[in-house]
Amino acid sequence: MAYYYGLDIGGTKIELAVFNEQLEKLYSERVPTPQTSYEDWLYAVETLVRSADTKFNTKGNIGLGLPGFVNRETGLAEITNIRVADGKTILNDLSARLGREVRAENDANCFALSEAWDENNQQYSTVLGLILGTGFGGGFVFNGKIHSGRIGMAGEVGHLQLNYHALKLLGWDNAPIYECGCGNKACLDTYLSGRGFEMLYRDLVGEAIDAKTIITRFYQQHEKTVSFVETFIQLMAVSIGNLITALDPDMIVFGGGLSNFDYIYEALPKALPPHLMRSAKVPVIKKAIHGDAGGTRGAAALFLRD
Ligand SMILES: [Zn+2]
């Protein structure tokens, strides 16, 4: 029996989960992400893998889901929020330590793959996965395969920038413009994320509260909050509308903390048509089936169906 290890490599924790060929989760373990040295980071990943090897008496296949990607041309990891491993040859180094091939993909690509392969979604051949988490990320799966692009950057939708309609909606010169971790400004990552939702509320409504409280106020029909949420849905529509025009997916699946805000699934399909071409169809839009497990599940799937 073959075992598939999916590692969700995050800025604060690393989770390893073990799956069988049917992608059923058998085991998982998580450790904090070492922050001091690359050597510690490699050791943490190695220890998780060896502990799973011992437990299952095997050498499992290793897939990593990264908050970024490994540049295929240079072999260097581009993962700015994991400083100790950013710019390092992580796949070569891990593979040398663990004596087997190690594969990696962007975590949102892994998420999209995990959802696209679920039996409930197999009728959809083109799947766009979008993560509304700490940041805004995306992945595109076409006929069961991740589209990762030339260097591995495809799907980094968080670094698309606010467009004409978005700036108009936010009030032109009064629009809050946020700096992005990538070094640029006005990236969608800082708007269409849980963090962006909170920053926009602070700057448009004038009160700094967390996303949970905003959502509670919305359901209580708090007037300013209802109007804020409508603006946020419009902002999603003008931005995600462009993705639909470019990709024409059968399904969009949302993951991440903010994807639990159920009003999105009611309001977004209605807000999209003005931002699409006349004959375009709004795709099926739904919440992730596998929730937080999607990252490890999709990473484990990197060795299935070669
Ligand atoms: Zn950016």
Boltz pocket constraint, residues with backbone or C-beta under 6 A from the ligand:
constraints:
  - pocket:
      binder: B
      contacts: [[A, 158], [A, 159], [A, 180], [A, 181], [A, 182], [A, 183], [A, 184], [A, 187], [A, 189]]
      max_distance: 6.0
